[in-house]
Amino acid sequence: MKPFVLFLFALAVGLSAGNLRAQDKSSTLGKPIFPKLEYVNLNAELGFEAEILRGFGARVDDARRDADGAAVAAQAVLLSFAEKLAGKKAQTVTATQLLAEAARIAEEQQNRDAVIAVESASAYIPGSEPVVQRLAEASSLFAENRGEGEFLGFVRIVNDCDRLLDIYIDGKYVGFQYGGDDVVYSTGNGTTHARVTDAFGNTVSEVLFVQPDETMTWTIQP
């Protein structure tokens, strides 16, 4: 191969590598929309003397950690019933916020069964029409966000925080990482939703475009 051709080849490889590196991202954890609920006294916030919502917070926390959109939607219906009984809403979280959380999970997973669950639950939750409308718009694009072919891509998550993080790839729980951990996860090529959450509900997500057979790095800063 002639020197000039070698130079052009090296330049092209360098530019390509530079473009891949430019895709790498770094993020910091943001505050939760609402906190973990296991230790929140929603009965008191709603003014109940009886334990109408006994165990409710733990069930919500478990469903959110498992990324179970249908289960979160079901708990939103229960909270809506409690709001109706109380004649008011709790300060910490509302049924509409819970339904929006279920919709987020359904969207990140591109899970049509979870979409149906959210739509069904919305019939029992006044004021939830905007949540359903946004989810309907998002679900119309589900299949278009992936790249073509059966290629694999990879997301490398670097936990630079001093805390354990739960890791979600395309809305599915894939495990946890301790502070300082560096783990690679496989996914399809194309648009991938990556999210991390700490024990207090602080979270951040990124929409990553993953090239076939390439690895993109996402670093989480404290």
N, C-alpha and C positions, 0 to 999 in steps of 0.2 A: 504494500500500500504506500503510495507516494506521501511525502511529508505534508503537503498541503491538505490532502484528503484526511490524513491522520489528525491534523489540526482541526478541521471542520468536525470530524467525528468526536473528538475530545470536547470541543465547544458545545456540540449538541448534547452530549451526555451531561456536561456541567450545567447547562441551562435546565435540562430535565430534572436533575437532582435538586437544583435550586427551587424549581417549581414545587416539587414534592415537599421540600423543607418548609416552603412558605405556607403550606397547608397546615402545618402543625400549629396547635393552639394551646393557650394557657388561660386558666380561669380561676376565679376565687369564689368560695362559697358565699351564697346569699342567704338572707334571712328567710325562714319558712313562711308560707302564706298563713298557716296556723301550726301550732306546735304539736308534739306528740301529746296524745290525749289521755293516756292511762292514768296520769296523776292530776288531771283537771276535773274539778267537781262540777260537771254540767248540771247535775240535779240542783245544786245550790244556785247556779247562774240562772236557771229557769224557774226557780222558786218552788221546787217540789219538796214536800216533806218526805214522801216515799221514794225509795230507790228505783224509780221507773227506768232509769238508764244504767242499771247495775251492769258492769262489765263492758259497757258500750265503748269506752275509750280504748281499752285493750284490743277489742275486736277491730276497731278502725285501724289502730297502729299495726296490727298483724296483717290486715288486708292490704294496707299501703306498702308495707315492707315486702310482701309477697307479690306485689303488683297485680292484685286480683281486682280488676275493674268492676266486675259484676258484684263482688262482695262489698266493695266501697259504695256502689250505687244502692245496694240493699240497706246499708247502714244510713245512707242519706234519707231514704224513705222513713226509717224509724225516727230519725231526728226531726223530720218534718212533722210527723205525728206528734212528737213531744212538744214541738213549737206550737202546734195548734191547741194542744191541751193547756199549755202555759199561757197562751195569748201573747207571747213575745219570743224573741230569739236570744240565744246565749251570746255573750260578748266574744268568747274564744273562737267559736266556729258556728257556721250556719249550715242548714241542709243544702242550700244552693252551692256553698263552697265545697262541700263534700261531693256533690254531684259533678262539679267542675273538675275535682281531682280524679274522679272515676273516668270522666271524659278524656282527661290528659293521658291517663294510662292506656285507654283504648286507642287513642291516636298514636302514641309512641309505639305501641305493639302492632298497629294496623290490624286490630282484632275486631272483626265484624260482629262476633257474638257479644263482645263487651259493648259495642255500639248499640246493639239491640237492647241490652240490659239498661244502658243509660237512658235510651229513649223511653223504655217502659217505666222506669223509675220516675222520669220527669212528669208523668201524668199525676203523680201524688205530691209534687213539690211546686207550689205556686212560685211564679217568677223565674222558672228555669228555662223558659223558651230561648233566651240568647245562648245558653250553654249548648242546647240541642242544635241550634242553627249553626254555631261554629263547628261543632263536631260533624254535622252533615256536610259542610263545605270541605272540611279536612278529609273526611272519608271518601269523598269523590275522587281524591288524588292518590289514594293508597297505593295502587299498583304502579303508578307512574314514578314513584320516588326511587325505585331500585334500578340499578344498571341492568343491561341485557346480558343474557348468558348465565351459566352456573358458576361464575367465578367467585372465589373467596377474596375478601379483603380482611385487613387486620387493624385493630385499634389498640394502641399501646397506651395504657393509663399509668401515669406517674403520680403517686401520692406524696406530694411535698408537704402535706399538712402533718400536724403532730397528733393525729387522731385517726381512729378507724373509720373507713368509708364503705358504705354499701354501694355496689356497682350495678348499673342497669345498662344493658345494650339492647337497643330497639324495644325499650319498655320492659324487658324481661330481666329478672334478678339473676345475676351470674356469679355472685359471691361477694366477698369483702376483701379489702386491702388495709393492712396496717400502715402507719406513717412510715414513709421511706420505701414502701413496696413499689415495684415496677412490674406490671403484668400485661401480657399481650392476649387479646381476645379476638376470636375469629367472627366474621360477620359476612353478609353478602356485600357485593360491590354496589356502589351508588350511595344514596342518602341514608345515613345511619344516625339515629338518635342515641346519644350517650348521656347518662345522668349519674351523678354521685350524691349521696345523702349521708350526713353524719347522725350520731345518736340523738341529737337534739332537733332533728328535722331540717337543719340548714342544708341547702341543696343548690346545685347549679347543673344546667344541662347545656349541651352544644349539639348543633346539627352539623355532622361531619360528612364530607364527600370522600368516600373511600374508593381508591383506584383498584382495579383487579390485581390481585397478587401483590399488593403494596401494603405497607404499614404506615398508619398515621399516628402521631403522638399527641396525646392530650395531657397536659400537666395541670394538676390541681394545687394551687398555692394557698397558704394560710391567710 
